[in-house]
Amino acid sequence: MVDPPRVSAARHPALGPMVRLDLGGTAHLLIPAEAATLGLALAAVADGRSAEREIFLSPLASDGVITLAVQADGLAFDGGGMDWAEVRALSAELRRLARC
């Protein structure tokens, strides 16, 4: 079983303040603008304000990509998923830390 998504503040030696997103067993470093944008996209699909079926992000400071599939009961990602309450909590935390 994959650990639930986690978000924390981080720092990149060259890029400065970052947001670390641990998702599906992979750590992604996001610049604050990416974290804020991802947080807004998550809120939009969770609240039904967006008809997107997939959220994709290739973070500037990470080698991997983030791909989230929108489903009726939440979001799915490689190795796991989140219900809408978890998506909203993740969205809020991403946006909070993006203001670092």
Secondary structure, 3 states (H helix, E strand, C coil): CCCCCEEEEEEECCCEEEEEEEECCEEEEECHHHHHHHHHHHHHHHCCCCCCCEEEECCCCCCCCEEEEEECCEEEECCEEEEHHHHHHHHHHHHHHCCC
